[in-house]
Structure formats: structure tokens, C-alpha cells
Amino acid sequence: GALPAPALSAAELGEVLRELGPHRTRAGDRETGA
């Protein structure tokens, strides 16, 4: 894919992944009630 990966930091990418699929990220463990 031609995504601007270099423009996204690990933190920003994590936030995006949380919105796309919280169940796929480790952060989703915090949102177990959601």
C-alpha cells in the first residue's frame, strides 16, 4: 500500500489501530468493557 507510514509515529499508528480494531491492539485490553 502507498500509505504515508513514515508520517505516522508508533503512537499515532497505535491510535489509528485502536479505532480501526481495538481487539487487534494491546490497547484494546484496556477497553474490554467497550
mmCIF file as Biopython writes it, N, C-alpha, C and O atoms, coordinates in Angstrom:
data_model
#
loop_
_atom_site.group_PDB
_atom_site.id
_atom_site.type_symbol
_atom_site.label_atom_id
_atom_site.label_alt_id
_atom_site.label_comp_id
_atom_site.label_asym_id
_atom_site.label_entity_id
_atom_site.label_seq_id
_atom_site.pdbx_PDB_ins_code
_atom_site.Cartn_x
_atom_site.Cartn_y
_atom_site.Cartn_z
_atom_site.occupancy
_atom_site.B_iso_or_equiv
_atom_site.auth_seq_id
_atom_site.auth_asym_id
_atom_site.pdbx_PDB_model_num
ATOM 1   N N  . GLY A ? 1  ? 0.821   -1.210 0.000  1.0 0.0 1  A 1 
ATOM 2   C CA . GLY A ? 1  ? 0.000   0.000  0.000  1.0 0.0 1  A 1 
ATOM 3   C C  . GLY A ? 1  ? 0.853   1.257  0.000  1.0 0.0 1  A 1 
ATOM 4   O O  . GLY A ? 1  ? 1.963   1.263  0.533  1.0 0.0 1  A 1 
ATOM 5   N N  . ALA A ? 2  ? 0.334   2.322  -0.598 1.0 0.0 2  A 1 
ATOM 6   C CA . ALA A ? 2  ? 1.091   3.572  -0.636 1.0 0.0 2  A 1 
ATOM 7   C C  . ALA A ? 2  ? 0.641   4.496  0.486  1.0 0.0 2  A 1 
ATOM 8   O O  . ALA A ? 2  ? 0.222   5.630  0.255  1.0 0.0 2  A 1 
ATOM 9   N N  . LEU A ? 3  ? 0.738   3.986  1.696  1.0 0.0 3  A 1 
ATOM 10  C CA . LEU A ? 3  ? 0.317   4.787  2.842  1.0 0.0 3  A 1 
ATOM 11  C C  . LEU A ? 3  ? 1.497   5.566  3.405  1.0 0.0 3  A 1 
ATOM 12  O O  . LEU A ? 3  ? 2.629   5.084  3.377  1.0 0.0 3  A 1 
ATOM 13  N N  . PRO A ? 4  ? 1.241   6.766  3.917  1.0 0.0 4  A 1 
ATOM 14  C CA . PRO A ? 4  ? 2.297   7.613  4.490  1.0 0.0 4  A 1 
ATOM 15  C C  . PRO A ? 4  ? 2.764   7.078  5.833  1.0 0.0 4  A 1 
ATOM 16  O O  . PRO A ? 4  ? 2.618   7.741  6.860  1.0 0.0 4  A 1 
ATOM 17  N N  . ALA A ? 5  ? 3.323   5.885  5.819  1.0 0.0 5  A 1 
ATOM 18  C CA . ALA A ? 5  ? 3.763   5.247  7.062  1.0 0.0 5  A 1 
ATOM 19  C C  . ALA A ? 5  ? 4.818   6.078  7.793  1.0 0.0 5  A 1 
ATOM 20  O O  . ALA A ? 5  ? 4.757   6.211  9.015  1.0 0.0 5  A 1 
ATOM 21  N N  . PRO A ? 6  ? 5.789   6.641  7.057  1.0 0.0 6  A 1 
ATOM 22  C CA . PRO A ? 6  ? 6.833   7.441  7.707  1.0 0.0 6  A 1 
ATOM 23  C C  . PRO A ? 6  ? 6.263   8.656  8.433  1.0 0.0 6  A 1 
ATOM 24  O O  . PRO A ? 6  ? 6.879   9.183  9.360  1.0 0.0 6  A 1 
ATOM 25  N N  . ALA A ? 7  ? 5.095   9.091  8.008  1.0 0.0 7  A 1 
ATOM 26  C CA . ALA A ? 7  ? 4.481   10.274 8.603  1.0 0.0 7  A 1 
ATOM 27  C C  . ALA A ? 7  ? 3.800   9.917  9.919  1.0 0.0 7  A 1 
ATOM 28  O O  . ALA A ? 7  ? 3.492   10.790 10.731 1.0 0.0 7  A 1 
ATOM 29  N N  . LEU A ? 8  ? 3.572   8.628  10.114 1.0 0.0 8  A 1 
ATOM 30  C CA . LEU A ? 8  ? 2.906   8.199  11.339 1.0 0.0 8  A 1 
ATOM 31  C C  . LEU A ? 8  ? 3.911   7.609  12.314 1.0 0.0 8  A 1 
ATOM 32  O O  . LEU A ? 8  ? 4.711   6.742  11.963 1.0 0.0 8  A 1 
ATOM 33  N N  . SER A ? 9  ? 3.853   8.098  13.544 1.0 0.0 9  A 1 
ATOM 34  C CA . SER A ? 9  ? 4.737   7.552  14.564 1.0 0.0 9  A 1 
ATOM 35  C C  . SER A ? 9  ? 4.076   6.324  15.166 1.0 0.0 9  A 1 
ATOM 36  O O  . SER A ? 9  ? 2.910   6.046  14.886 1.0 0.0 9  A 1 
ATOM 37  N N  . ALA A ? 10 ? 4.797   5.602  15.973 1.0 0.0 10 A 1 
ATOM 38  C CA . ALA A ? 10 ? 4.258   4.387  16.583 1.0 0.0 10 A 1 
ATOM 39  C C  . ALA A ? 10 ? 3.036   4.728  17.427 1.0 0.0 10 A 1 
ATOM 40  O O  . ALA A ? 10 ? 2.074   3.961  17.473 1.0 0.0 10 A 1 
ATOM 41  N N  . ALA A ? 11 ? 3.073   5.865  18.085 1.0 0.0 11 A 1 
ATOM 42  C CA . ALA A ? 11 ? 1.960   6.282  18.941 1.0 0.0 11 A 1 
ATOM 43  C C  . ALA A ? 11 ? 0.739   6.622  18.100 1.0 0.0 11 A 1 
ATOM 44  O O  . ALA A ? 11 ? -0.380  6.219  18.417 1.0 0.0 11 A 1 
ATOM 45  N N  . GLU A ? 12 ? 0.968   7.373  17.021 1.0 0.0 12 A 1 
ATOM 46  C CA . GLU A ? 12 ? -0.140  7.762  16.146 1.0 0.0 12 A 1 
ATOM 47  C C  . GLU A ? 12 ? -0.740  6.543  15.471 1.0 0.0 12 A 1 
ATOM 48  O O  . GLU A ? 12 ? -1.958  6.419  15.348 1.0 0.0 12 A 1 
ATOM 49  N N  . LEU A ? 13 ? 0.141   5.636  15.032 1.0 0.0 13 A 1 
ATOM 50  C CA . LEU A ? 13 ? -0.319  4.431  14.365 1.0 0.0 13 A 1 
ATOM 51  C C  . LEU A ? 13 ? -1.160  3.595  15.327 1.0 0.0 13 A 1 
ATOM 52  O O  . LEU A ? 13 ? -2.153  2.984  14.933 1.0 0.0 13 A 1 
ATOM 53  N N  . GLY A ? 14 ? -0.751  3.580  16.577 1.0 0.0 14 A 1 
ATOM 54  C CA . GLY A ? 14 ? -1.485  2.826  17.596 1.0 0.0 14 A 1 
ATOM 55  C C  . GLY A ? 14 ? -2.884  3.386  17.792 1.0 0.0 14 A 1 
ATOM 56  O O  . GLY A ? 14 ? -3.844  2.634  17.964 1.0 0.0 14 A 1 
ATOM 57  N N  . GLU A ? 15 ? -2.995  4.698  17.766 1.0 0.0 15 A 1 
ATOM 58  C CA . GLU A ? 15 ? -4.296  5.337  17.934 1.0 0.0 15 A 1 
ATOM 59  C C  . GLU A ? 15 ? -5.218  4.972  16.781 1.0 0.0 15 A 1 
ATOM 60  O O  . GLU A ? 15 ? -6.408  4.728  16.979 1.0 0.0 15 A 1 
ATOM 61  N N  . VAL A ? 16 ? -4.660  4.936  15.576 1.0 0.0 16 A 1 
ATOM 62  C CA . VAL A ? 16 ? -5.444  4.591  14.389 1.0 0.0 16 A 1 
ATOM 63  C C  . VAL A ? 16 ? -5.921  3.143  14.484 1.0 0.0 16 A 1 
ATOM 64  O O  . VAL A ? 16 ? -7.075  2.833  14.188 1.0 0.0 16 A 1 
ATOM 65  N N  . LEU A ? 17 ? -5.011  2.267  14.902 1.0 0.0 17 A 1 
ATOM 66  C CA . LEU A ? 17 ? -5.350  0.853  15.015 1.0 0.0 17 A 1 
ATOM 67  C C  . LEU A ? 17 ? -6.416  0.645  16.075 1.0 0.0 17 A 1 
ATOM 68  O O  . LEU A ? 17 ? -7.253  -0.250 15.954 1.0 0.0 17 A 1 
ATOM 69  N N  . ARG A ? 18 ? -6.387  1.467  17.112 1.0 0.0 18 A 1 
ATOM 70  C CA . ARG A ? 18 ? -7.372  1.345  18.193 1.0 0.0 18 A 1 
ATOM 71  C C  . ARG A ? 18 ? -8.773  1.625  17.655 1.0 0.0 18 A 1 
ATOM 72  O O  . ARG A ? 18 ? -9.742  0.964  18.030 1.0 0.0 18 A 1 
ATOM 73  N N  . GLU A ? 19 ? -8.860  2.619  16.766 1.0 0.0 19 A 1 
ATOM 74  C CA . GLU A ? 19 ? -10.163 2.988  16.214 1.0 0.0 19 A 1 
ATOM 75  C C  . GLU A ? 19 ? -10.621 1.987  15.165 1.0 0.0 19 A 1 
ATOM 76  O O  . GLU A ? 19 ? -11.809 1.686  15.050 1.0 0.0 19 A 1 
ATOM 77  N N  . LEU A ? 20 ? -9.655  1.472  14.397 1.0 0.0 20 A 1 
ATOM 78  C CA . LEU A ? 20 ? -9.996  0.507  13.348 1.0 0.0 20 A 1 
ATOM 79  C C  . LEU A ? 20 ? -10.350 -0.843 13.950 1.0 0.0 20 A 1 
ATOM 80  O O  . LEU A ? 20 ? -11.306 -1.492 13.526 1.0 0.0 20 A 1 
ATOM 81  N N  . GLY A ? 21 ? -9.581  -1.254 14.928 1.0 0.0 21 A 1 
ATOM 82  C CA . GLY A ? 21 ? -9.849  -2.562 15.546 1.0 0.0 21 A 1 
ATOM 83  C C  . GLY A ? 21 ? -9.195  -2.686 16.906 1.0 0.0 21 A 1 
ATOM 84  O O  . GLY A ? 21 ? -8.087  -3.210 17.018 1.0 0.0 21 A 1 
ATOM 85  N N  . PRO A ? 22 ? -9.868  -2.210 17.939 1.0 0.0 22 A 1 
ATOM 86  C CA . PRO A ? 22 ? -9.335  -2.242 19.305 1.0 0.0 22 A 1 
ATOM 87  C C  . PRO A ? 22 ? -8.979  -3.654 19.755 1.0 0.0 22 A 1 
ATOM 88  O O  . PRO A ? 22 ? -8.130  -3.842 20.627 1.0 0.0 22 A 1 
ATOM 89  N N  . HIS A ? 23 ? -9.639  -4.653 19.148 1.0 0.0 23 A 1 
ATOM 90  C CA . HIS A ? 23 ? -9.412  -6.036 19.552 1.0 0.0 23 A 1 
ATOM 91  C C  . HIS A ? 23 ? -8.087  -6.551 19.011 1.0 0.0 23 A 1 
ATOM 92  O O  . HIS A ? 23 ? -7.578  -7.577 19.462 1.0 0.0 23 A 1 
ATOM 93  N N  . ARG A ? 24 ? -7.531  -5.830 18.038 1.0 0.0 24 A 1 
ATOM 94  C CA . ARG A ? 24 ? -6.284  -6.286 17.423 1.0 0.0 24 A 1 
ATOM 95  C C  . ARG A ? 24 ? -5.078  -5.676 18.132 1.0 0.0 24 A 1 
ATOM 96  O O  . ARG A ? 24 ? -3.943  -6.111 17.935 1.0 0.0 24 A 1 
ATOM 97  N N  . THR A ? 25 ? -5.334  -4.663 18.960 1.0 0.0 25 A 1 
ATOM 98  C CA . THR A ? 25 ? -4.226  -3.973 19.616 1.0 0.0 25 A 1 
ATOM 99  C C  . THR A ? 25 ? -4.158  -4.320 21.094 1.0 0.0 25 A 1 
ATOM 100 O O  . THR A ? 25 ? -5.137  -4.783 21.679 1.0 0.0 25 A 1 
ATOM 101 N N  . ARG A ? 26 ? -3.001  -4.092 21.690 1.0 0.0 26 A 1 
ATOM 102 C CA . ARG A ? 26 ? -2.832  -4.359 23.117 1.0 0.0 26 A 1 
ATOM 103 C C  . ARG A ? 26 ? -3.597  -3.325 23.923 1.0 0.0 26 A 1 
ATOM 104 O O  . ARG A ? 26 ? -3.957  -3.567 25.075 1.0 0.0 26 A 1 
ATOM 105 N N  . ALA A ? 27 ? -3.843  -2.169 23.314 1.0 0.0 27 A 1 
ATOM 106 C CA . ALA A ? 27 ? -4.577  -1.105 23.991 1.0 0.0 27 A 1 
ATOM 107 C C  . ALA A ? 27 ? -6.028  -1.529 24.191 1.0 0.0 27 A 1 
ATOM 108 O O  . ALA A ? 27 ? -6.711  -1.045 25.094 1.0 0.0 27 A 1 
ATOM 109 N N  . GLY A ? 28 ? -6.489  -2.438 23.335 1.0 0.0 28 A 1 
ATOM 110 C CA . GLY A ? 28 ? -7.863  -2.918 23.417 1.0 0.0 28 A 1 
ATOM 111 C C  . GLY A ? 28 ? -8.118  -3.663 24.709 1.0 0.0 28 A 1 
ATOM 112 O O  . GLY A ? 28 ? -9.264  -3.831 25.124 1.0 0.0 28 A 1 
ATOM 113 N N  . ASP A ? 29 ? -7.040  -4.112 25.350 1.0 0.0 29 A 1 
ATOM 114 C CA . ASP A ? 29 ? -7.173  -4.845 26.602 1.0 0.0 29 A 1 
ATOM 115 C C  . ASP A ? 29 ? -7.741  -3.930 27.676 1.0 0.0 29 A 1 
ATOM 116 O O  . ASP A ? 29 ? -8.393  -4.381 28.617 1.0 0.0 29 A 1 
ATOM 117 N N  . ARG A ? 30 ? -7.478  -2.625 27.516 1.0 0.0 30 A 1 
ATOM 118 C CA . ARG A ? 30 ? -7.984  -1.642 28.464 1.0 0.0 30 A 1 
ATOM 119 C C  . ARG A ? 30 ? -9.469  -1.414 28.230 1.0 0.0 30 A 1 
ATOM 120 O O  . ARG A ? 30 ? -10.219 -1.108 29.157 1.0 0.0 30 A 1 
ATOM 121 N N  . GLU A ? 31 ? -9.885  -1.568 26.963 1.0 0.0 31 A 1 
ATOM 122 C CA . GLU A ? 31 ? -11.280 -1.303 26.613 1.0 0.0 31 A 1 
ATOM 123 C C  . GLU A ? 31 ? -12.079 -2.596 26.541 1.0 0.0 31 A 1 
ATOM 124 O O  . GLU A ? 31 ? -12.876 -2.793 25.623 1.0 0.0 31 A 1 
ATOM 125 N N  . THR A ? 32 ? -11.863 -3.474 27.512 1.0 0.0 32 A 1 
ATOM 126 C CA . THR A ? 32 ? -12.537 -4.771 27.499 1.0 0.0 32 A 1 
ATOM 127 C C  . THR A ? 32 ? -14.033 -4.620 27.717 1.0 0.0 32 A 1 
ATOM 128 O O  . THR A ? 32 ? -14.812 -5.506 27.366 1.0 0.0 32 A 1 
ATOM 129 N N  . GLY A ? 33 ? -14.438 -3.479 28.306 1.0 0.0 33 A 1 
ATOM 130 C CA . GLY A ? 33 ? -15.861 -3.278 28.586 1.0 0.0 33 A 1 
ATOM 131 C C  . GLY A ? 33 ? -16.564 -2.655 27.402 1.0 0.0 33 A 1 
ATOM 132 O O  . GLY A ? 33 ? -17.793 -2.654 27.340 1.0 0.0 33 A 1 
ATOM 133 N N  . ALA A ? 34 ? -15.798 -2.122 26.458 1.0 0.0 34 A 1 
ATOM 134 C CA . ALA A ? 34 ? -16.391 -1.448 25.299 1.0 0.0 34 A 1 
ATOM 135 C C  . ALA A ? 34 ? -16.882 -2.468 24.285 1.0 0.0 34 A 1 
ATOM 136 O O  . ALA A ? 34 ? -17.412 -2.092 23.240 1.0 0.0 34 A 1 
#
